[in-house]
Amino acid sequence: MSSVNEDIKQMQAQIEKYDSVTQFGVRVQVIEGQGSTEGSTGSITAASGGKVQGSGGSYDAGWEIGNWGDTLTFTKR
């Protein structure tokens, strides 16, 4: 079973390999810190102490745990 922390590690590995994670036109180069879990949804937000940084500034990230590649969304902070 996947966890938020496993998903975050996978996102970080993709950033390390490809220099970014891009979803729906938002390109993010930094994903750090703690995530949080609510049901089957994971997130990294200012409230969770996480950092999601891209060329457009800071974002919150949300996704379906274990399926971040298809469901990851970024919301401008």
N, C-alpha and C positions, 0 to 999 in steps of 0.2 A: 504494500500500500504506500502510495506516495505521500509526502508531507510537504508543507510549505517550505521548510528548510531545504529539502532535496530539490524542489523546483527552483528555489533561488540559486542554489549551487549550479544547476543546469543552465540557468540564464547567465550567470557569471562566466561559465565555461564558454558559452556562445559568444559573449562579449570578448573574452580573451582570444578566441579563435578568429572571429570576424570583425572585431572592433566595435560592434554594436548589436543591439536587438532592435529590429524595426517592425512595427505593427501599425497598420492603418495610417501610414504616412508619418508616424512619430518615430524618430530615431533616438535611441537612448544608449549612452556609452558608459554609464555608471549605475550599478544596482548594488547597494550595500545595506547592511543593518538587518534588523529583525523584521520578520513578517508576522502577520497575524492570521488566524483561522476563524472563520465563521461558517459553520456547516461544511459544505464542500467547496467553499470559496476561500482563496488565499488573497492576501493583499500586503502591500508595503505602502505605508502612509507616514506622514509626519507624526501622527499619534502613536504609531508602532515603533518610532525611532528610526525608520528607514530613510534611505536616500536614493532617489531615482532622478538622475540628471541626464539631460539631453541637450541638443543644440538649441532647443526652444525654451530651456529653463528647467525648473523642477516639476516633477510629476508625482502623482500617486499611481500605483499599479494595482490591478485586480485581475484575477484569473480563476478558472476552475482547477482545483488541485489535481495534479497528474495530467493535465491537458493544457498547460500554459501556452504551448506553441500555437494552438488554434483559438484560444479564448482570451489571451492577454490583451488588456486595454490600459491605456495611459490617460490620465486626466490631469490637466494643468493645475498646479497648486496655486 
